[in-house]
Amino acid sequence: MLRAVDRRCFAAYGAEPCDGTPGATANFLGLGVMKIRHSIKSAKTRERNCLVVRRKRRLYVINKKQPRYKTRQG
């Protein structure tokens, strides 16, 4: 049974987490949180659909088919 707070989190998808912890809403919805690594060399070879993208002076590994592989460097 969902508490009223959890229902508000679920209804407000994309809003700030209700309990104050980083990524609480994303974890509640099963989306996961982006990993932050010093080196993304091994992350880019984990799955063949992984792409390395540079955005705003940061390197990201994104994967549209398996979002759990998303990673940010630095």
C-alpha positions as CSV (number, residue, x, y, z in Angstrom):
1,M,0.0,0.0,0.0
2,L,1.4,3.4,-1.0
3,R,1.6,6.2,1.5
4,A,0.2,9.6,0.5
5,V,3.8,10.9,0.2
6,D,4.7,8.1,-2.2
7,R,1.6,8.9,-4.3
8,R,2.6,12.5,-4.6
9,C,6.1,11.5,-5.7
10,F,4.7,9.2,-8.3
11,A,2.2,11.8,-9.5
12,A,4.9,14.5,-9.7
13,Y,7.3,12.6,-12.0
14,G,10.4,14.7,-12.6
15,A,9.9,16.8,-9.5
16,E,12.2,17.1,-6.5
17,P,12.4,13.9,-4.4
18,C,9.9,13.9,-1.6
19,D,12.1,12.6,1.2
20,G,15.1,14.7,0.4
21,T,17.5,12.0,-0.7
22,P,19.1,12.4,-4.2
23,G,17.3,10.3,-6.7
24,A,14.5,9.1,-4.4
25,T,11.8,9.7,-7.1
26,A,13.9,8.0,-9.8
27,N,14.5,5.0,-7.6
28,F,10.8,4.9,-6.6
29,L,9.9,4.7,-10.3
30,G,12.7,2.2,-11.1
31,L,14.6,4.6,-13.4
32,G,17.9,4.5,-11.5
33,V,20.5,7.2,-10.9
34,M,23.4,8.2,-13.2
35,K,26.7,6.9,-12.0
36,I,29.6,9.3,-11.7
37,R,33.1,7.9,-12.4
38,H,36.6,9.2,-12.7
39,S,37.1,7.2,-15.9
40,I,34.4,6.1,-18.3
41,K,36.8,3.9,-20.4
42,S,35.3,0.6,-19.1
43,A,31.7,2.0,-19.0
44,K,31.7,2.7,-22.8
45,T,32.6,-0.9,-23.6
46,R,30.0,-2.6,-21.3
47,E,27.3,-2.8,-23.9
48,R,27.4,-2.3,-27.6
49,N,24.7,0.4,-27.7
50,C,26.7,2.7,-25.4
51,L,27.6,6.1,-26.9
52,V,30.1,8.6,-25.6
53,V,28.7,12.2,-25.8
54,R,30.3,15.5,-24.7
55,R,27.9,18.0,-23.2
56,K,28.8,21.2,-21.3
57,R,32.4,20.1,-21.0
58,R,31.5,16.8,-19.5
59,L,31.7,13.3,-20.9
60,Y,28.6,11.1,-20.7
61,V,28.0,7.5,-21.7
62,I,24.4,7.1,-22.8
63,N,22.4,4.0,-23.8
64,K,18.9,4.4,-25.1
65,K,18.1,0.7,-25.0
66,Q,19.5,0.0,-21.5
67,P,19.3,3.3,-19.5
68,R,21.0,1.6,-16.5
69,Y,24.4,2.0,-18.3
70,K,24.3,5.8,-18.2
71,T,27.4,7.4,-16.7
72,R,29.0,10.8,-16.3
73,Q,32.7,11.5,-16.0
74,G,34.0,13.9,-13.3
